[in-house]
Amino acid sequence: MYTEIVKIIEGGIIGDKEKVHNYAKVLADNLEKQGDISLSKKIRTLLSNKKTRMASLDEFATKPVDTESRMDMVDVFHPSDAFDKPILKGFIEDEIDEFINSYQQRDEILRAGVEMISSLLLYGPPGCGKTTVAKYISYKTGLPLLTVRLDGLVSSLLGSTSKNIRKTFDYASKRECILFLDEFDVVAKLRDDKHELGELKRVVNSLIQNIDNFSENSILIAATNHHELLDPAIWRRFSKIITLDKPDRDEIMSLVKSFMKNANSNLVENDKKLEQVSASFEGMSHADVKTIINNSIKKSIINKKDSVNNWEILYELYLYKNHKIISENDFIKFLLHYGVTHKEVNENYGYSLRKIREVSKLAD
């Protein structure tokens, strides 16, 4: 079996699709014989998928680079069969599913005489799922996701940025794909901004032209944290526009459950504790919730603990928000407010029961 793995790697390095395919098939057969049906099935699914990553090795092998910096302008993400659906508000999930379904049924839509433009603009605060949504759409459609790197696209040489935009769109036109323009406001700013140079305004004109000429068989997704900076003409280029806001209480509860699904915890099955911890996350982004939960799980693993408790999550959250313990009284008050008992504060953080009772009285 190790031989097959080495041969697959060799084939990938030299771009030999046939070698990768043949040895992956042998590997799947051997895994099935050894009883690893799940992994064998996973490999066979990848091999039979028309839009598997092997089919795109040639098309996307040579990435466009900025002439000045020699930096890649695009990162390529190939969808796998293991990508969780993002946790968002119900109507947002419906909108995203509708966008995916319209692309998958585009032939029927075109036959009905309806113009088919698959373009999506996502905007909202940082960390609220814009990149995750793009990857989810890639997974659902089977299309490779080409994420434009703004540090490579925007050149310090006047005139080069427009050329880089053209090169990026030409590269994305090699086959069906999703072109993802993150931090979109950097290149799609208002053209009447008095602080911008004329050349930078021409960048927007170039961008609009390339969007208008982009392949109807591919998908264009743009994301920004600063939608107020976008030129008005840009908005009309997108068939669907979705706002991704910070999660509400119900979303937070779902996020906590999802991120804790593989961890032993005292709160996932305890509705009251789950509600209290979820309340402490209000006002934070999806990414914030994930980071704090992951920090809590990592700490429990490092400290050889069997489970992750609510007070440990609250401790990580408090430090994440404040970067330090502002004062003992403030920290104790925070823990008590979100459901940690006097005994748990005493046993886990070493504060005397007398001090904890005093803080509790002041909080009341």
QUIJORA-V621513 format. One record per residue. N is the residue number from 1. RES is the residue in one small letter. PSI is psi as a letter, one per 20 degrees, with the letter a starting at -180 (none if undefined). Layout:
n->{N	N}
res->{RES	RES}
psi->{PSI	PSI}
This chain:
n->{1	2	3	4	5	6	7	8	9	10	11	12	13	14	15	16	17	18	19	20	21	22	23	24	25	26	27	28	29	30	31	32	33	34	35	36	37	38	39	40	41	42	43	44	45	46	47	48	49	50	51	52	53	54	55	56	57	58	59	60	61	62	63	64	65	66	67	68	69	70	71	72	73	74	75	76	77	78	79	80	81	82	83	84	85	86	87	88	89	90	91	92	93	94	95	96	97	98	99	100	101	102	103	104	105	106	107	108	109	110	111	112	113	114	115	116	117	118	119	120	121	122	123	124	125	126	127	128	129	130	131	132	133	134	135	136	137	138	139	140	141	142	143	144	145	146	147	148	149	150	151	152	153	154	155	156	157	158	159	160	161	162	163	164	165	166	167	168	169	170	171	172	173	174	175	176	177	178	179	180	181	182	183	184	185	186	187	188	189	190	191	192	193	194	195	196	197	198	199	200	201	202	203	204	205	206	207	208	209	210	211	212	213	214	215	216	217	218	219	220	221	222	223	224	225	226	227	228	229	230	231	232	233	234	235	236	237	238	239	240	241	242	243	244	245	246	247	248	249	250	251	252	253	254	255	256	257	258	259	260	261	262	263	264	265	266	267	268	269	270	271	272	273	274	275	276	277	278	279	280	281	282	283	284	285	286	287	288	289	290	291	292	293	294	295	296	297	298	299	300	301	302	303	304	305	306	307	308	309	310	311	312	313	314	315	316	317	318	319	320	321	322	323	324	325	326	327	328	329	330	331	332	333	334	335	336	337	338	339	340	341	342	343	344	345	346	347	348	349	350	351	352	353	354	355	356	357	358	359	360	361	362	363	364}
res->{m	y	t	e	i	v	k	i	i	e	g	g	i	i	g	d	k	e	k	v	h	n	y	a	k	v	l	a	d	n	l	e	k	q	g	d	i	s	l	s	k	k	i	r	t	l	l	s	n	k	k	t	r	m	a	s	l	d	e	f	a	t	k	p	v	d	t	e	s	r	m	d	m	v	d	v	f	h	p	s	d	a	f	d	k	p	i	l	k	g	f	i	e	d	e	i	d	e	f	i	n	s	y	q	q	r	d	e	i	l	r	a	g	v	e	m	i	s	s	l	l	l	y	g	p	p	g	c	g	k	t	t	v	a	k	y	i	s	y	k	t	g	l	p	l	l	t	v	r	l	d	g	l	v	s	s	l	l	g	s	t	s	k	n	i	r	k	t	f	d	y	a	s	k	r	e	c	i	l	f	l	d	e	f	d	v	v	a	k	l	r	d	d	k	h	e	l	g	e	l	k	r	v	v	n	s	l	i	q	n	i	d	n	f	s	e	n	s	i	l	i	a	a	t	n	h	h	e	l	l	d	p	a	i	w	r	r	f	s	k	i	i	t	l	d	k	p	d	r	d	e	i	m	s	l	v	k	s	f	m	k	n	a	n	s	n	l	v	e	n	d	k	k	l	e	q	v	s	a	s	f	e	g	m	s	h	a	d	v	k	t	i	i	n	n	s	i	k	k	s	i	i	n	k	k	d	s	v	n	n	w	e	i	l	y	e	l	y	l	y	k	n	h	k	i	i	s	e	n	d	f	i	k	f	l	l	h	y	g	v	t	h	k	e	v	n	e	n	y	g	y	s	l	r	k	i	r	e	v	s	k	l	a	d}
psi->{h	h	g	g	g	g	h	g	g	g	h	h	g	j	k	n	h	g	g	g	g	g	h	h	g	g	g	g	g	h	g	g	h	i	j	m	h	g	h	g	h	g	g	h	g	g	h	i	p	h	k	r	h	h	i	j	g	g	h	k	h	o	q	q	q	p	h	g	i	k	q	q	i	p	p	p	p	p	q	a	k	m	o	q	p	q	o	r	q	g	h	g	g	g	g	g	h	h	g	g	h	h	g	h	k	h	g	h	g	h	h	j	j	p	p	o	o	n	p	p	p	p	q	a	q	q	j	j	j	g	h	g	g	g	h	g	h	g	g	h	i	j	p	q	o	o	p	p	o	h	h	h	g	o	q	i	p	p	h	h	g	g	h	h	g	g	h	g	h	g	g	i	j	h	r	p	a	p	o	o	n	q	l	h	h	h	j	k	r	p	i	j	o	i	i	q	q	h	h	h	h	h	g	g	g	g	g	g	g	h	g	h	j	q	p	i	i	r	p	p	p	q	q	q	i	m	h	i	i	q	p	h	h	g	h	i	i	p	h	p	p	p	p	o	r	q	q	a	g	g	g	g	g	h	g	g	g	g	h	j	h	j	q	p	q	j	h	h	j	o	g	g	h	g	g	g	g	h	h	h	i	p	i	r	r	g	h	g	g	g	g	g	g	g	g	g	g	g	h	h	g	h	j	k	q	h	r	p	r	h	h	h	g	h	g	h	g	g	h	h	g	i	j	r	o	g	q	g	g	g	g	g	g	g	g	h	h	k	j	p	r	g	g	h	g	g	h	i	j	j	q	q	h	g	g	g	h	g	h	h	g	h	h	none}
